């Protein structure tokens, strides 16, 4: 029975809530599909979510991608989105109209589409 307290401690740790900032969900984005085409100014394919800065209609947009594992699974690399590349992002615009931000499900670059959230179609 010496193992029971250790087991209960592990269970308690697994059940503990994660910090609120650990996940960027879809609640801040409109349900309607949105498409943005522009030119890459910078790209960071990092945790917790990749981001691409895209110069397009109305200014420079923050194009939020998926978590790094999904970016890699889709085959997207920083070589595919160099500064100056023309991209089209398909996804959902931020609910705050004053923010030039969208969350991207698919990204098209040079005729190739990277499906970052294949289960959201």
Secondary structure, 3 states (H helix, E strand, C coil): CHHHHHHHHHHHHHHCCCCHHHCCCCCCECCCCEEEEEEEEEEECCCCCCEEEEEECCEEEEEECCCHHHHHHHCCCHHHHCCCCEEEEEEEEECCCCCCEEEEEEEEECCEEEECCHHHC
